[in-house]
């Protein structure tokens, strides 16, 4: 999906909208790390020049960096080598958890 033209066009629409408006993308998931928007949209927009903040079910705000740390823990990837790079581990966590979501739908 992330490589599809319609998805890329949608991301561009979000970027353009953010130039003039405060943009909010909502879903009904209680936890951002099990949300398809987190797995697709957030993953592809993070690192750009804006803040991504998630609203948890209890109303607390969570930065995307905090959510990614929880994602890393939830993915339970093997760690402990000299070659563990946090950015690579987070990408691998997105892959593992995203595949799990895709097979559960």
N, C-alpha and C positions, 0 to 999 in steps of 0.2 A: 504494500500500500504506500509506503513512504517514497517509493520511486515513481509512483503513478503521477501523470500530468495533473489530474484533478486535485491530488493532495498538495502538490507543489503550488498550484494556483491558489488553493485555499490558504496555504502559509503566506503567500505573497499578499493575499487580501488582508490577512491579519496584520502583517507588517505595515501595509498602507494605512489601514484603519488606525493603527497606533500613532500615526503621525498627527492625527487630528482629534482622537478620542481616547478615553480610557477603555480598554478592551477587557472583557471578562468572558472566559470560556467556562461553562458550567457542566457538571454531570451529577449523577445521583449516587456515585460511589462514596462509601464512608471513608475510604482511605485512598489517597492519591496514588500510591504505588501499585494499586490493583485496577487502576483506571486506564482505559485505552487512550484517553487524551494525554495522560502522562507518558505512556509508552510511545506514542506517535508524535503528538504536537509538541509537548514540552521537550522531548529528546531532540527534536529538530530545531527548536527555537532557542534553547539554552545557549549561553555564551554570547548572545547578541547584546546590544546596548539597552537592555531593560531588565527589570526585576520580575521574576516569576515567583508568585506566592500562592500557596495552596491553603484552602480552608478545610480544616479537619472536621469530622463529624461533631466533635465537641465544641466547635466554634473557634478553636485556637488556630492561629496562622503559622504556617510552616514554610520556610524558604525552600527553594528547590534544592539547594545544597543539603539541607537537613533531610529532605525526602530521599535524595540520592544515597545518603549515608544509610538510611533505613532500608532502601532497596538493596544495597550492597550486603547488608546483614541478612536480609530475607532470601537472597539468592544462594547463600551458603556455598559460595565458591571456595575451592581449596586455596589457602593462602600460606604464606610463610617462607617464600623463597626470596632471594635477592632481586629477582626480576619482577616482583610485584610492583606495578605502577598503578596508583589509585585511579587515574583516568581510564586506563585499560580495564581495570577491574570493574569500574562502574559501567563501561560499555558492555562488558561480558555479562554483567548483571541485567542490564536492559535486555540483552539477547535471551538469556535464560528465562527471565520472568515473562518476557513478551511471548516467547514460544509456548510457555505454559498457559498463558491467557488465550492464545490462538487455538490451542487444542481443547480448551474448555468451553468454547462457544459453539 
